[in-house]
Amino acid sequence: MNKALSGALRSAFGAAAASVVLAASNAAFAADPIKIGVIAEAQAIAGASIPQAAQLAADEINASGGVDGRKIEIIGYDNHSSSADSVRAFQRAVNEDKVNVVIASYISEVVLALEPWASRLKTPFVTPGAASNEISKSVHADYEKNKYTFHGYLTSAALALSVCDGAKDLLVDKLHMKTAVIMSEDAAWTKPLDVGYEECLPKVGLKVLDHIRFSPDTTDFTPIFNKIEGAKPDVIITGISHVGVQPTVQWKNQQVPIPMFGISSQATNETFGKDTNQAAEGVLYQGVSGPGVAVTPKSVPFAENFKKKFGNYPSYAGYTAYDEVYYIADAVKRAGSTEADRLVDALEKTDWEGTIGRVQFYGKDDPFTHSIKYGKGLITGLMLQWQDGKQSAVWPKDVAKVDIKFPSFIKLSN
Amino acid sequence: MRAFQILIDGFAISALYALGATGFTLIFGVSGVLNLSHGAIMVAAAVAAWAAASVLNVGTYAGALIGVAVALLTAFATYFAVVKPIQDSRRIPNEEKEIFVLTGTLLWGIMIQELIAYFFTNNAKTVLPIVEGVVEILGVRTPKNEIFTAIVCCLVIALLWLLVNRTRTGKAVLAASMNPRGVTLLGLELTNIYIVVWAIYGILAGIAGVLLGMFLGVSSYSVGPLTASAFSIVVLGGLGSVSGSLIAAFVVGYLETLTAYLVSPAYRTIPALLLLVFVMYIRPQGLLGRR
């Protein structure tokens, strides 16, 4: 064969081969999914909604073409509510499953255990439901190291403010209540919550008569309710998440005549009614959204789609997890990459209207760096009440559907 | 006022502990088995009663019966699938069988616990009380359900006493606990006696579980603490002694209630555990133990 011809052939062949390889790698790049690891308490009322809501968001984004042609893939891990299991899941997610971002847990202890791992493995990490102030305080204290962690839910300090704001309108102004007893479980997230309560309740006009912290293992709440009744407060301000069903049922069975108002994470999930045999009737709890509550135009469609798919309305952490997948996708789009540091930069600039309000993060100079901003026009939270077996919004006025009402055993003192 | 409160609340919780521990000690007394899946069986009963009444809407009474039936079946499963194969095994040396039974029942309990968490989540469930409402006793607002719990516990324990002391089957059970070889020499089949004892145990654990579900509520997390509380009551009372367990149940129940009211609910279980350690020190066989 002619040498020149063979050379031409060879080079043509080479070019063709190279272009095939290039095209293939381009196609691979386009099809490379954005992987989000979801580590959650699949067996707990509040945690079960997290992977479900994340999957729902991913399905919706993928159905409309993904992010610049890239699909979102959710990889789920059940952490059995354990910090040790969560850390192992985080390591596996990053090292073996090569996830780009992690969404994890509603338990502060778990999130605090994962935070250093997000720093070590340089993987952006968002929590949909933990509340401890320490999560974002650590980011502030050592920004360069801990900047990978984002707090996608209100801090305990903000939660306390939200409860106090609600209490002022509903309890002090409307029902003329004057005194309160704080009842909270002994856990990382309630320490700053209680500090917040102690500070803001007197400011809104509720004198704190007593403060009861109990072990999350408590099963018999009779002595606790007894002690509270002895102090004769107008209201019990709650800070409970690990417990919920048992105190609520015993409150009703013992006909404790004082209303409960505050944070009760388990009450945010629709299955709470059935789990308590409807003893939840009259319980007032803080939420970031709820069934039928149009916090934003996205809230109600999400809750309804969730119910259609999974049979019940999501817990509070379902709303936040759903929003998180969306604003992570938005950040990837803006960053044009899933590279960790660029993603962190993009996440910091988040301005996303989700199901719980408008999500923005506090900056480097704020003490709660990377926590979602609390306030009017952003996220204020709301108060809901279990009424006739359903969760109804009662505060603030613009979303409230009904007035508060209590079961007959509640004796309002004013 | 507070004294009456402690008296009333303590009685209900003690009666419930007594019922839970009686079956546990009976099994040990008769067949030498320490059943560490005890808590799991109680929780299974309560969750089944909850599921039947609240999810399948069969009603409170039917739900409670289903709960007890589930405990009975689980108790038989424990015996036939875990305990008996170990006892019959020729590959396990006799002196090691006890430790195999301990490990086997412990693992079995964990399996039941995980199944419950998988299917029904690990959040607490409460069984709809058979009687609702409250009454004033000596100025203490007491849920009727609490009184109901105490009455049922006492009745069941009384029935058990009659069964053991006044019927032929009961006497055989009693004899087997004293001298198994003697019973076989009298022509009674020891296996049949074991089956009777496991049946009694299943019913007792079932009733205790359902009542606990009505009174305080249970979750899959309760499995460990329930086994531990039955175990410490039985050790305190003397392994295998039913009357010892009854006394110990009331000691522990009242000690816990006193602590919860007078010190802090957070330290509820600590004094009872300290007492257990103390009794082990000065009287290793327990309050009414035989060995």
Interface residues (C-beta under 8 A of the other chain):
Chain A: Q43 A44 I45 A48 S81 D186 I212 R213 F214 S215 D217 T218 T219 D220 F221 T222 P223 I224 N226 K227 V243 G244 V245 Q246 V249 Q250 N253 Q254 Q255 Q266 T271 K274 D275 T276 N277 A279
Chain B: Q5 D9 I13 A53 S54 V55 A117 Y118 T121 N122 N123 A124 K125 T126 V127 L128 P129 E132 G133 V134 R141 P143 N145 L216 G217 V218 S219 S220 S222 P225 T257 A260 Y261 P265 A266 R268
